[in-house]
Amino acid sequence: LELENTLTELQSKETEISNFFELSLEIMCVAHQDGYFKRINPSFQSILGYSNQELLNKPFIDFVHPDDVEATLKAGENLSLGKKVTGFENRYRCQDGSYRWLKWMATSYKGLTYATAHDLTQQKLTQELQNRQLAAMETATDGIGILNEDKFIYVNQAHLDIFGYSQPEELLGQSWRILYQPKRLAEFDQEILPVLQDKGKWQGVVQAKHKDGHIFDEEL
């Protein structure tokens, strides 16, 4: 009876582990040192678009982006030496030919590698878009400033050039009001800001103050 209870308990734990592997939303896999996957979970299949057999029938390195192969093989060498791999990123080819960025955590035990991965693709695309937007703002010939409340949190090079400043730090954290004559600030408070708050935009010509003190017309 005691043996039967022990076997039942072991079977229950095995079922729990299997369910965890099969139901995880993250990629999970087991790979052999021969370079082939031995087991993959459904998330791995759905994220890449391959069937279970398609992933098991080829060396896993065949799915890795050519530019990431060397780094992936190096990570494999570290695993074979008993080192854990954390935060390693590479790209895997999907069934439709596109690539997805994966961030891995892996460890080896008795010739097998146990690994989990998180799909970073959307995060990478968002970062790439932000980088392109920033590059566009940096190279724009119009001055661009971004404010949090009334303080600058970003200015591009053209904005610095227009007002005669050389470093962003001279304006970051400063109120936009330092760029205009004190006697003209009432115009902003009474005429411009209410329109901006009501309609979400304002366009016109104002008198601005250069760093050296001279006054010029600015199309704002």
Salt bridges, closest charged atoms under 4 A:
GLU9 OE2 - LYS13 NZ 3.54
GLU22 OE2 - ARG39 NH2 3.33
GLU26 OE1 - HIS118 ND1 3.07
ASP34 OD1 - HIS32 ND1 3.56
ASP34 OD2 - LYS38 NZ 3.27
ASP67 OD2 - HIS65 ND1 3.93
ASP68 OD2 - ARG91 NE 2.83
GLU77 OE1 - LYS74 NZ 3.96
GLU89 OE1 - LYS124 NZ 2.82
ASP119 OD2 - ARG100 NE 2.80
GLU128 OE2 - ARG132 NH2 2.67
ASP150 OD1 - LYS151 NZ 3.59
GLU170 OE1 - LYS211 NZ 2.58
GLU187 OE1 - ARG184 NH1 3.95
ASP189 OD1 - ARG177 NH2 2.71
ASP212 OD1 - HIS210 ND1 3.09
ASP212 OD1 - HIS214 ND1 2.67
